Amino acid sequence: MYTSPPAADPTATPQVPFGAAMRNATRYMAVAAYLDPSFRETALRELVRNRHRGVAPSHGGFDVVPVLRHCLRARSFLLAREIVLTVVLAGGLLLLTEVTIQWLAVVIPFALLTVRPLRRLSRPYKILVWFVISTLVAIPAAFAVVAVATARAISSFLEGGAPPSGAALSLQLLIVVLLSLGVAAGYRIAVFRVIGRDLRPGAPPPPPGPAADAATEQRLRWIGAAQHGNVTLYSGRNAFLGAGDTARAWTIAVELDRAPGPREGSGPARPLIEIDPVELHAFVRERLAQMSAQSHPAGIINLHIRDQIVATGRFNQLHGWNGKGSALHPLVDPGQLCPWTNLPEQVVAAVIRTPQAGARHYQRLDINSEGPHVLDPAGRTVIPAVDRGTSVTAFVHLAVEGRMLYTEFVVTVLPPVTGVYRSVDELPLSSPPLLVYHALRGRWLYLFRDIVAAPVRLLRMAWQAFRQAIGVDDPRAYTAYDYGARLSLRELGAAERADTLIQELDTFKYTKLVEERLTSAVLDFLEDKGVDTTAYRRQATAVSISSTTHYEYSGNYPGAQFGGPGSQFVQNVNTQRGEANS
């Protein structure tokens, strides 16, 4: 019986070395850690706090580890802000009760205008809502202020003193206002300073910091290896999690017991031509690898080919259990209680030869969007290298099953990062006043929300820390457990589509190049083995014509419209990006 493979060495995976510049996609998604609280909490919940889930593969040079480090760092900044603001509010309510209540009565109506349903209202409706909320808040606040003032007056009378003067109350109110607004505004200015300094173009990934404890550092090292591993466990429906939207997909099925040459009637049973799918994959991989720049000066830049095993991550943990030891699935590391990151070559070959298994093998071709320098004959740079932000990935599945050869080809496209996260490139380099302007521009309502919500956020963060400390989620407590990755951070931050038409045409170009090379390689292999390729050529021609004639950015085209029996064709099937659909 197959046992678990040895633990993968993180140093053996192609991770970005410390000190090397982060790719643009990594920088932009790290910006999201500071600007998008929902993204930050989702990233930490799915990948850091849940230490047993798998991770989606990284495409296009994206590295998820620096993004998670910035999420941890941003959360430590946020924790400091919430503590200070909570102390300011609590101290104000205890020591300067009257003016603090008055200040909260002013802040709360403005803070509620940042709630998502109210943000979408037009300005007249916002003013009306603000007036209604202000009235509702002012009434209990007025009663509270009167009660506090009365109690203070009675106390002063009994003690023989005088109540605070109007000037004293004004000074107290000014102190509370400046402290709370100063902390809220200072936090945003500090965040933009960190973004402009540590996430500028060419910035290196962050080193390990105090925001991560030993267990978190171990988890980050595992994630760094898993994102480049050859096995992916997914949760839900999307087996290509992390690769973007499906731009094109087709399948071809042909008989392997059809020998070339004329036949009369039904004739005798045709001999089956044995095809080793591992040998076929090796032949196809060699032909596809010849397209890369490493094989030819005119080859495709940044073409990388690797094995990819995909399987659903929900396991029955009693599988193969003999009643002794831990009841875990063979694809789960019993030491770390998380999926293995790499499978040995012999296991990959076994999966290729067993197409009906619960895991599926693909050859994965990654074509990154970074273009090379253009040099003149003198070696001078005419056009510098550019990172267009898109990533094209092709998945090739070849299966020998039921005396048939099945070919599956899927192309996915990952658009650039959404524009709001790319604002880091627009920050001023050395102008503090401009930096303050960018940090506070259009955000003054959110300053009020930060003040009011600080105690609630602090309690929520304390509850999350408590849950993580007591280890609520332990896979060993369940018979069935889902170890699969549920989302991709890169996909969560992706734009709806490519920025330009040229980027869309590049997708079409690389799809056609890989598709034609794949088809030729399979045909050459089958002909060398003596298999009749007539049916394969007919279906491949129909698929090629359909993509040439009907290529658009969106739309679905059923295979029966273009090809004969056995062929299927799908163009631009968009799935919900970022999450494994369930």
DRENLUMPA-9383 format. One record per residue (C-alpha): residue in one letter; x, y, z. Coordinates in Angstrom, 1 decimal. Layout:
# DRENLUMPA-9383
A|X|Y|Z
...
# end
This chain:
# DRENLUMPA-9383
M|0.0|0.0|0.0
Y|1.3|3.5|-0.8
T|2.5|5.5|2.2
S|3.0|9.2|2.5
P|6.0|10.7|0.7
P|8.8|12.3|2.6
A|8.3|15.9|3.7
A|9.2|18.3|0.9
D|12.2|20.5|1.6
P|11.1|24.2|1.3
T|14.6|25.1|0.0
A|14.0|22.8|-3.0
T|11.1|24.8|-4.3
P|11.5|27.8|-6.6
Q|10.7|30.5|-4.0
V|11.7|34.2|-4.4
P|15.0|34.6|-2.4
F|15.1|37.3|0.2
G|16.6|40.5|-1.2
A|15.2|39.9|-4.7
A|12.7|42.4|-6.0
M|9.1|41.4|-5.6
R|7.0|41.1|-8.8
N|4.4|43.7|-9.4
A|1.5|41.3|-8.6
T|3.1|40.5|-5.2
R|3.6|44.2|-4.4
Y|0.1|45.2|-5.3
M|-1.5|42.4|-3.3
A|0.6|43.4|-0.3
V|-0.8|46.9|-0.7
A|-4.3|45.3|-0.3
A|-3.2|44.1|3.1
Y|-3.1|47.7|4.3
L|-5.9|49.2|2.3
D|-8.6|46.4|2.3
P|-9.5|45.1|5.8
S|-11.8|42.5|4.3
F|-9.0|41.1|2.1
R|-6.5|41.1|5.0
E|-8.8|39.2|7.4
T|-9.8|36.7|4.7
A|-6.1|36.0|3.9
L|-5.2|35.5|7.6
R|-8.3|33.4|8.3
E|-7.9|31.1|5.4
L|-4.1|30.7|5.2
V|-2.6|31.6|8.6
R|-5.1|30.9|11.3
N|-6.3|27.7|9.7
R|-3.1|25.8|9.8
H|-4.4|22.7|8.1
R|-5.8|23.9|4.8
G|-4.0|23.7|1.5
V|-2.9|26.7|-0.6
A|-3.7|27.6|-4.2
P|-0.8|27.4|-6.6
S|0.9|30.7|-7.5
H|1.0|31.8|-11.1
G|2.8|34.5|-13.0
G|5.6|34.9|-10.5
F|3.2|35.8|-7.7
D|4.5|35.0|-4.2
V|1.9|34.7|-1.4
V|4.3|34.7|1.5
P|5.3|38.4|1.4
V|1.6|39.2|1.1
L|0.9|37.3|4.3
R|3.8|38.9|6.1
H|2.4|42.3|5.2
C|-1.0|41.2|6.4
L|0.4|40.2|9.7
R|2.3|43.5|9.9
A|-0.8|45.5|9.0
R|-2.8|43.7|11.6
S|-0.2|44.5|14.3
F|-0.4|48.2|13.3
L|-4.2|47.9|13.5
L|-4.0|46.3|16.9
A|-1.9|49.1|18.2
R|-4.4|51.7|16.9
E|-7.4|49.9|18.4
I|-5.7|49.7|21.8
V|-4.8|53.4|21.8
L|-8.3|54.5|20.6
T|-10.0|52.2|23.1
V|-7.9|53.6|25.9
V|-8.7|57.2|24.8
L|-12.4|56.5|24.7
A|-12.4|54.6|28.0
G|-10.3|57.2|29.7
G|-12.5|59.9|28.3
L|-15.7|58.3|29.5
L|-14.2|57.8|33.0
L|-12.4|61.1|33.4
L|-14.1|63.5|30.9
T|-17.5|61.8|30.7
E|-19.6|64.8|29.6
V|-17.4|66.0|26.7
T|-16.7|62.4|25.5
I|-20.4|61.7|25.3
Q|-20.9|64.9|23.3
W|-18.0|63.9|21.0
L|-19.4|60.4|20.4
A|-22.8|61.9|19.6
V|-21.1|63.9|16.8
V|-19.0|61.0|15.5
I|-21.5|58.2|15.4
P|-23.9|59.6|12.7
F|-20.9|60.3|10.4
A|-19.4|56.9|11.1
L|-22.7|55.1|10.2
L|-22.6|56.8|6.8
T|-19.7|54.4|5.9
V|-21.8|51.3|6.2
R|-22.0|49.7|2.8
P|-25.7|50.1|2.1
L|-25.6|53.8|3.1
R|-22.4|54.5|1.0
R|-24.3|53.8|-2.2
L|-27.0|56.4|-1.5
S|-27.0|59.7|-3.3
R|-25.9|62.9|-1.5
P|-29.5|64.1|-0.7
Y|-30.4|60.8|0.8
K|-27.2|60.7|2.8
I|-28.0|64.1|4.3
L|-31.5|62.9|5.2
V|-30.1|59.7|6.8
W|-27.5|61.7|8.7
F|-30.2|64.0|10.1
V|-32.3|61.1|11.2
I|-29.4|59.3|12.9
S|-28.2|62.5|14.5
T|-31.6|63.0|16.0
L|-31.8|59.5|17.3
V|-28.3|59.7|18.8
A|-28.7|63.2|20.2
I|-31.7|62.4|22.3
P|-30.1|59.7|24.6
A|-26.8|61.6|24.5
A|-28.5|64.7|25.8
F|-30.1|62.8|28.6
A|-26.8|61.3|29.5
V|-25.0|64.7|29.4
V|-27.7|66.2|31.6
A|-27.5|63.3|34.0
V|-23.7|63.6|34.3
A|-23.8|67.4|34.6
T|-26.5|67.2|37.3
A|-24.5|64.6|39.2
R|-21.4|66.7|39.0
A|-23.2|69.8|40.1
I|-24.7|68.0|43.1
S|-21.2|66.6|44.0
S|-19.6|70.0|43.7
F|-22.3|71.6|45.9
L|-21.9|68.9|48.6
E|-18.1|69.3|48.5
G|-18.3|73.0|48.5
G|-16.6|73.3|45.1
A|-17.6|74.9|41.8
P|-18.5|72.9|38.6
P|-16.2|73.2|35.6
S|-16.5|76.4|33.6
G|-17.4|76.6|30.0
A|-13.8|77.2|29.0
A|-12.7|74.1|31.0
L|-15.2|72.0|29.2
S|-14.2|73.3|25.8
L|-10.6|72.5|26.6
Q|-11.5|69.0|27.7
L|-13.5|68.5|24.5
L|-10.6|69.7|22.4
I|-8.3|67.2|24.1
V|-10.6|64.3|23.4
V|-11.1|65.4|19.8
L|-7.4|65.9|19.1
L|-6.4|62.7|20.7
S|-8.9|60.5|18.9
L|-8.7|62.1|15.5
G|-4.9|62.4|15.8
V|-4.6|58.6|16.4
A|-7.0|57.7|13.6
A|-5.3|60.1|11.1
G|-1.8|59.3|12.2
Y|-2.5|55.6|11.6
R|-3.5|56.2|8.0
I|-0.6|58.5|7.4
A|1.8|55.9|8.8
V|0.2|53.1|6.7
F|0.7|55.2|3.5
R|4.3|55.9|4.5
V|4.9|52.2|4.9
I|3.3|51.5|1.6
G|5.4|54.1|-0.2
R|8.6|53.0|1.4
D|8.4|49.2|1.6
L|6.2|48.4|-1.5
R|7.7|50.7|-4.0
P|8.8|49.3|-7.4
G|11.9|47.1|-6.9
A|11.3|46.6|-3.2
P|12.4|43.3|-1.7
P|10.1|41.0|0.3
P|9.9|41.7|4.0
P|12.1|39.6|6.3
P|10.6|37.6|9.2
G|9.3|40.0|11.8
P|8.0|40.0|15.4
A|4.4|39.9|14.1
A|4.8|36.1|13.4
D|5.4|33.6|16.2
A|7.2|30.3|15.7
A|4.1|28.4|14.7
T|3.2|31.1|12.2
E|6.7|31.1|10.7
Q|6.5|27.4|10.3
R|3.1|27.8|8.5
L|4.6|30.5|6.2
R|7.5|28.2|5.3
W|5.0|25.5|4.4
I|3.0|27.9|2.3
G|6.1|29.0|0.5
A|6.8|25.4|-0.5
A|3.1|24.4|-1.2
Q|2.4|27.3|-3.6
H|5.1|25.9|-5.9
G|4.4|22.2|-5.2
N|3.1|19.6|-7.7
V|0.0|18.6|-5.8
T|-3.0|20.9|-5.1
L|-6.0|20.0|-2.9
Y|-9.0|22.1|-3.6
S|-12.3|22.7|-1.9
G|-15.5|23.1|-4.0
R|-15.7|22.8|-7.7
N|-12.7|24.8|-9.2
A|-9.7|22.5|-9.7
F|-7.8|25.3|-11.3
L|-7.9|27.5|-8.3
G|-5.4|30.4|-8.6
A|-5.1|30.3|-12.4
G|-7.9|32.7|-13.2
D|-10.9|32.4|-15.5
T|-11.2|29.6|-18.1
A|-10.6|31.2|-21.5
R|-10.7|28.0|-23.6
A|-11.2|24.3|-23.2
W|-11.5|21.4|-25.6
T|-11.3|17.6|-25.5
I|-10.5|14.9|-28.1
A|-11.1|11.2|-27.8
V|-9.9|8.6|-30.4
E|-9.7|4.8|-30.6
L|-6.3|3.1|-30.0
D|-7.4|-0.2|-31.6
R|-7.9|1.3|-35.0
A|-4.9|0.5|-37.1
P|-4.1|2.5|-40.3
G|-5.1|1.2|-43.7
P|-8.2|0.1|-45.6
R|-10.8|-2.2|-43.9
E|-13.7|-4.2|-45.4
G|-16.9|-4.7|-43.3
S|-16.6|-5.3|-39.7
G|-13.6|-7.6|-40.2
P|-11.7|-9.4|-37.4
A|-11.1|-7.7|-34.1
R|-8.4|-5.1|-34.4
P|-5.4|-5.5|-32.2
L|-5.0|-2.9|-29.4
I|-2.0|-0.7|-29.7
E|-0.5|-0.3|-26.3
I|0.2|3.3|-25.4
D|2.1|4.2|-22.2
P|0.6|7.5|-21.0
V|3.8|8.3|-19.1
E|5.8|7.9|-22.3
L|3.3|10.0|-24.1
H|3.5|12.8|-21.5
A|7.3|12.7|-21.7
F|7.2|13.1|-25.5
V|4.7|15.9|-25.3
R|6.6|17.7|-22.6
E|9.8|17.5|-24.6
R|8.1|19.0|-27.7
L|6.4|21.8|-25.6
A|9.7|22.6|-23.8
Q|11.3|23.3|-27.2
M|9.1|26.4|-27.4
S|10.9|28.1|-24.5
A|13.6|30.6|-24.8
Q|16.0|28.2|-23.1
S|15.8|25.9|-26.1
H|15.8|28.5|-28.9
P|16.7|32.3|-29.1
A|13.2|33.0|-30.6
G|11.4|30.9|-27.9
I|8.7|32.0|-25.5
I|10.1|34.0|-22.6
N|9.1|32.7|-19.1
L|7.6|29.5|-20.3
H|7.6|27.0|-17.4
I|6.3|23.4|-17.6
R|5.6|21.3|-14.5
D|3.5|18.4|-13.3
Q|0.3|19.3|-11.4
I|-1.8|16.8|-9.5
V|-5.2|18.1|-8.5
A|-7.6|16.4|-6.1
T|-10.5|17.3|-3.9
G|-9.4|18.1|-0.4
R|-12.3|16.5|1.5
F|-11.0|13.2|2.9
N|-12.4|10.3|4.8
Q|-9.6|10.1|7.4
L|-10.4|6.4|8.2
H|-9.2|5.4|4.7
G|-6.8|2.5|5.1
W|-6.7|2.9|8.9
N|-5.8|-0.3|10.7
G|-6.9|0.9|14.2
K|-3.4|2.0|15.2
G|-1.8|5.4|15.1
S|-3.4|8.5|13.7
A|-6.4|8.2|11.3
L|-5.3|10.5|8.5
H|-5.4|10.3|4.7
P|-2.1|9.3|3.0
L|-2.0|12.8|1.3
V|-1.8|14.4|4.7
D|1.4|15.0|6.7
P|0.7|13.4|10.1
G|3.4|15.7|11.6
Q|2.0|19.1|10.5
L|-1.6|17.9|9.9
C|-1.6|19.6|6.5
P|-1.4|18.3|2.9
W|1.9|17.2|1.4
T|3.4|19.8|-0.9
N|5.2|17.5|-3.4
L|4.7|14.0|-4.6
P|7.7|11.9|-5.9
E|8.0|11.1|-9.6
Q|6.9|7.5|-9.2
V|3.7|8.6|-7.5
V|3.1|11.1|-10.3
A|3.6|8.3|-12.8
A|1.1|6.1|-10.9
V|-1.5|8.9|-11.1
I|-0.9|9.3|-14.8
R|-1.5|5.6|-15.4
T|-4.7|5.6|-13.2
P|-7.0|8.2|-14.8
Q|-10.0|7.0|-12.9
A|-8.4|7.8|-9.5
G|-9.5|10.5|-7.2
A|-6.6|12.6|-8.3
R|-6.0|14.0|-11.8
H|-2.7|14.8|-13.5
Y|-2.0|17.7|-15.8
Q|1.0|19.1|-17.5
R|0.9|22.8|-16.5
L|2.4|25.4|-18.8
D|2.8|28.8|-17.2
I|3.4|31.8|-19.5
N|4.2|34.9|-17.6
S|3.5|38.3|-18.9
E|6.9|39.9|-18.3
G|8.4|40.9|-21.7
P|12.2|41.2|-22.3
H|14.2|44.3|-23.2
V|14.4|45.3|-26.8
L|18.0|46.1|-27.8
D|19.4|47.9|-30.8
P|22.4|46.4|-32.7
A|24.8|48.3|-30.3
G|23.2|46.6|-27.3
R|21.4|49.7|-26.0
T|17.9|49.4|-24.5
V|15.3|50.7|-26.9
I|12.3|49.4|-25.1
P|12.7|48.4|-21.5
A|11.2|45.2|-20.0
V|7.6|45.5|-19.0
D|5.3|43.4|-16.7
R|1.9|43.5|-18.3
G|0.3|41.8|-15.2
T|-1.5|39.0|-17.0
S|-0.7|35.3|-16.7
V|-1.7|32.6|-19.2
T|-1.8|28.9|-18.0
A|-2.4|25.9|-20.1
F|-3.4|22.5|-18.6
V|-2.8|19.3|-20.6
H|-4.4|16.0|-19.5
L|-3.7|12.8|-21.5
A|-5.4|9.6|-20.4
V|-5.4|6.1|-21.9
E|-8.6|4.4|-20.8
G|-11.2|2.0|-22.3
R|-9.0|1.3|-25.4
M|-9.2|5.1|-26.1
L|-6.9|8.1|-25.9
Y|-8.4|11.1|-24.2
T|-6.8|14.6|-24.7
E|-8.0|17.5|-22.6
F|-6.7|21.1|-23.1
V|-7.7|23.9|-20.8
V|-6.4|27.5|-20.9
T|-6.9|29.9|-18.0
V|-6.2|33.7|-17.9
L|-5.4|35.6|-14.7
P|-6.0|39.4|-15.4
P|-3.9|42.1|-13.8
V|-4.4|43.2|-10.2
T|-7.3|45.6|-9.8
G|-6.5|49.2|-10.2
V|-7.1|50.4|-6.6
Y|-4.2|48.2|-5.3
R|-1.9|49.7|-7.9
S|-2.1|53.1|-6.4
V|1.2|52.5|-4.7
D|3.0|53.5|-7.9
E|1.3|56.9|-7.8
L|2.4|57.9|-4.3
P|4.9|60.8|-4.1
L|8.5|59.7|-3.4
S|9.7|62.5|-1.2
S|6.9|65.0|-0.4
P|5.4|64.5|3.1
P|2.6|67.0|2.5
L|1.5|65.2|-0.6
L|1.8|61.9|1.2
V|-0.6|63.2|3.9
Y|-2.9|64.4|1.3
H|-3.1|61.0|-0.4
A|-3.6|59.3|2.9
L|-6.5|61.4|4.0
R|-8.1|62.3|0.7
G|-11.7|61.3|0.7
R|-11.3|59.3|3.9
W|-12.5|61.7|6.6
L|-15.7|59.8|7.3
Y|-13.7|56.6|7.8
L|-11.7|58.4|10.6
F|-14.9|58.7|12.5
R|-15.7|55.1|11.9
D|-12.3|54.1|13.1
I|-12.8|55.9|16.4
V|-16.3|54.4|17.1
A|-15.4|50.9|16.0
A|-12.1|50.6|17.9
P|-13.5|48.8|21.0
V|-15.6|46.4|18.9
R|-12.6|45.5|16.7
L|-10.4|45.0|19.7
L|-12.8|42.6|21.2
R|-13.1|40.7|17.9
M|-9.3|40.4|17.6
A|-9.1|39.2|21.2
W|-11.7|36.5|20.4
Q|-9.8|35.4|17.3
A|-6.6|35.1|19.3
F|-8.4|33.1|21.9
R|-9.9|30.7|19.3
Q|-6.5|30.1|17.8
A|-4.8|29.6|21.1
I|-7.2|26.8|22.2
G|-7.0|25.1|18.9
V|-10.7|24.9|18.0
D|-10.1|23.4|14.6
D|-8.3|20.1|15.0
P|-8.7|17.6|12.0
R|-8.1|14.6|14.2
A|-11.4|15.3|15.9
Y|-13.4|14.6|12.7
T|-13.9|11.5|10.6
A|-14.1|13.6|7.4
Y|-12.2|16.8|7.0
D|-11.7|19.3|4.2
Y|-8.0|20.1|3.7
G|-8.6|21.8|0.3
A|-7.7|25.4|-0.5
R|-10.9|27.5|-0.7
L|-9.5|30.7|-2.4
S|-6.6|32.3|-4.1
L|-5.4|35.7|-2.8
R|-4.1|36.6|-6.3
E|-7.5|35.9|-7.8
L|-9.3|37.8|-5.1
G|-7.3|40.9|-6.1
A|-7.6|40.4|-9.9
A|-9.4|42.9|-12.2
E|-12.5|41.8|-14.0
R|-10.6|41.6|-17.3
A|-7.4|42.6|-19.0
D|-6.5|46.2|-19.2
T|-6.0|46.4|-23.0
L|-7.0|44.6|-26.1
I|-3.3|43.7|-26.7
Q|-3.3|41.7|-23.5
E|-6.4|39.8|-24.7
L|-4.8|39.2|-28.1
D|-1.6|37.9|-26.3
T|-3.8|35.4|-24.6
F|-5.2|34.2|-27.9
K|-1.6|34.1|-29.4
Y|-0.1|31.9|-26.7
T|-3.2|29.7|-26.7
K|-2.8|29.0|-30.4
L|0.9|28.4|-30.1
V|0.6|25.9|-27.4
E|-2.5|24.3|-28.9
E|-0.9|23.7|-32.3
R|2.3|22.4|-30.7
L|0.4|20.0|-28.5
T|-1.7|18.7|-31.4
S|1.4|18.1|-33.6
A|3.2|16.3|-30.7
V|0.3|13.9|-30.0
L|-0.2|13.2|-33.7
D|3.6|12.4|-34.2
F|3.6|10.1|-31.2
L|0.5|8.2|-32.4
E|1.9|7.8|-35.9
D|5.1|6.5|-34.6
K|3.1|3.9|-32.6
G|1.1|2.9|-35.7
V|-2.2|4.3|-34.6
D|-4.7|5.6|-37.2
T|-4.7|9.4|-36.7
T|-7.6|10.2|-39.1
A|-10.1|10.8|-36.4
Y|-7.7|12.8|-34.3
R|-6.8|15.0|-37.2
R|-10.5|15.6|-38.0
Q|-11.4|16.6|-34.5
A|-8.3|18.7|-34.1
T|-9.0|20.6|-37.3
A|-12.6|21.3|-36.2
V|-11.3|22.7|-32.9
S|-8.6|24.8|-34.6
I|-11.1|26.3|-37.1
S|-13.6|27.1|-34.3
S|-11.0|29.0|-32.3
T|-9.7|30.9|-35.3
T|-13.2|31.9|-36.5
H|-15.0|32.5|-33.3
Y|-12.5|33.9|-30.9
E|-14.1|36.5|-28.6
Y|-13.5|37.7|-25.1
S|-16.6|36.0|-23.8
G|-19.1|33.5|-24.9
N|-19.8|29.7|-24.9
Y|-19.5|27.5|-27.9
P|-20.6|23.8|-27.7
G|-18.3|21.3|-29.4
A|-21.1|19.7|-31.5
Q|-21.3|23.0|-33.3
F|-17.8|22.7|-34.7
G|-16.4|19.2|-34.5
G|-17.5|15.6|-35.1
P|-18.2|12.9|-32.6
G|-15.7|12.8|-29.7
S|-14.7|16.5|-29.7
Q|-15.8|19.1|-27.3
F|-15.0|22.8|-27.4
V|-15.7|25.6|-24.8
Q|-14.6|29.2|-25.3
N|-14.3|31.6|-22.4
V|-16.2|29.8|-19.6
N|-16.0|32.3|-16.8
T|-16.2|30.9|-13.2
Q|-16.4|32.8|-10.0
R|-12.8|34.0|-9.5
G|-10.9|33.9|-6.2
E|-12.9|31.2|-4.5
A|-13.4|27.5|-5.1
N|-17.0|27.5|-6.1
S|-19.2|25.3|-4.0
# end
